[in-house]
Amino acid sequence: MRVDGRTVASIDEGLLALLGVERDDLPEDADDLADKTAELRIFGDPEGRMNRSVEQVGGSVLVVSQFTLAASTRKGRRPSFHLAADPELAERLYLRFADRLAARGVPVARGIFQAMMEVELVNDGPVTVLLDAPRRGAGS
């Protein structure tokens, strides 16, 4: 990952986690998603089945804050970002997510919050997974 032409973070085997924080997200959501990210069985086992987690393969996670994941495209042709968290909340939950992974022993590399980043990805296989936090409260 580069910012202003300078490499600021990189990993070898592991996951690229693009993290979108929405205005109603809670600290518990960041914890739940970090735990799920660490434990998600999407790496191949000796038989070639997706049966091992990033923790089990000794991989790392590159965490990138990506507010555009909160875009709504239900109306019109221009994305609306009204669901995106304000920068203070987004940064707090982004850091909490990364810290939770690191506390589990998963090596974490981070982007620079709110920077224009160039991210390169070598996708080893056709696996892209969307994780969403459980909804809490009366409307769940």
C-alpha positions in Angstrom: 0.0 0.0 0.0 1.4 3.4 -1.0 0.6 6.9 0.1 2.2 9.7 -2.0 4.4 7.2 -3.8 5.8 5.8 -0.5 5.1 2.2 0.7 3.4 2.5 4.1 2.2 -1.1 4.7 2.4 -4.5 3.2 1.8 -8.2 4.1 2.6 -11.5 2.5 0.1 -14.3 3.0 -3.1 -13.2 4.6 -6.2 -11.0 4.1 -7.0 -7.6 2.8 -9.7 -6.2 5.1 -11.5 -3.2 3.6 -13.4 -1.8 6.6 -16.5 0.4 6.1 -17.8 2.0 9.3 -21.4 3.2 9.3 -22.9 5.8 11.7 -24.9 3.2 13.8 -21.9 0.9 14.3 -20.8 0.1 17.8 -17.5 -0.9 19.4 -18.9 -4.4 19.9 -19.4 -4.6 16.1 -15.7 -3.9 15.6 -14.8 -6.6 18.1 -17.2 -9.1 16.5 -15.9 -8.5 13.0 -12.3 -8.7 14.1 -13.0 -12.1 15.8 -14.8 -13.3 12.7 -12.0 -12.1 10.5 -9.4 -14.0 12.6 -11.5 -17.2 12.7 -13.1 -17.3 9.2 -12.1 -20.6 7.5 -11.2 -19.5 4.0 -7.7 -20.8 3.5 -7.1 -24.3 2.1 -6.2 -27.3 4.2 -4.0 -30.2 2.9 -7.0 -31.6 1.0 -7.6 -28.2 -0.7 -10.8 -27.4 1.2 -11.4 -24.0 2.6 -11.0 -25.1 6.2 -8.3 -22.9 7.9 -8.3 -19.4 9.3 -5.8 -16.7 8.9 -4.7 -17.5 12.5 -4.2 -21.1 11.6 -2.0 -20.4 8.5 0.0 -17.7 10.3 -1.2 -15.1 8.0 -1.5 -11.3 8.4 -4.2 -8.8 7.8 -3.9 -5.5 6.0 -6.6 -3.3 7.3 -7.8 -0.4 5.2 -10.5 2.1 6.2 -12.9 2.3 3.2 -15.8 4.7 3.8 -17.2 4.1 0.3 -18.4 0.7 1.4 -21.2 2.6 3.2 -22.4 3.9 -0.1 -26.1 3.6 -0.9 -26.9 3.2 -4.6 -30.6 2.6 -4.2 -31.7 5.9 -5.8 -30.2 7.7 -8.7 -26.8 7.3 -10.3 -24.7 9.0 -7.7 -23.8 7.1 -4.5 -25.0 8.6 -1.2 -22.8 8.3 1.8 -25.3 9.4 4.4 -24.9 6.0 6.2 -21.1 6.5 6.6 -19.8 7.2 10.1 -18.3 10.6 10.9 -14.5 10.5 10.7 -14.1 10.4 14.5 -16.2 7.3 15.0 -14.9 5.7 11.9 -11.3 6.1 13.0 -12.0 4.9 16.5 -13.7 1.7 15.3 -11.1 1.1 12.6 -8.3 1.3 15.2 -10.4 -1.0 17.6 -10.8 -3.6 14.8 -7.1 -3.6 14.0 -6.1 -3.7 17.7 -8.5 -6.6 18.4 -6.9 -8.6 15.6 -3.4 -7.8 16.9 -4.4 -8.7 20.5 -5.3 -12.2 19.1 -1.8 -12.5 17.8 -2.6 -11.8 14.2 0.0 -9.6 12.6 -1.7 -6.4 11.4 -0.6 -3.8 8.9 -2.7 -0.6 8.6 -3.3 2.0 6.1 -3.3 5.7 6.9 -6.7 6.8 8.0 -8.3 9.3 5.5 -5.3 9.2 3.2 -5.5 8.6 -0.6 -4.0 5.1 -0.8 -2.9 2.9 -3.7 -3.7 -0.6 -2.7 -2.4 -3.6 -4.7 -3.9 -7.1 -4.3 -2.8 -10.5 -5.5 -6.0 -12.4 -5.2 -5.0 -16.1 -4.7 -8.2 -17.7 -5.8 -11.7 -16.5 -6.3 -12.5 -15.7 -2.7 -14.0 -12.4 -1.6 -16.2 -12.4 1.4 -18.5 -9.7 2.8 -18.7 -9.7 6.6 -21.4 -7.7 8.3 -21.8 -7.2 12.0 -25.0 -8.5 13.7 -27.6 -5.9 14.2 -28.3 -5.2 17.9 -31.3 -3.7 19.6 -35.1 -3.8 19.2 -35.0 -3.6 15.4 -32.8 -6.6 15.0 
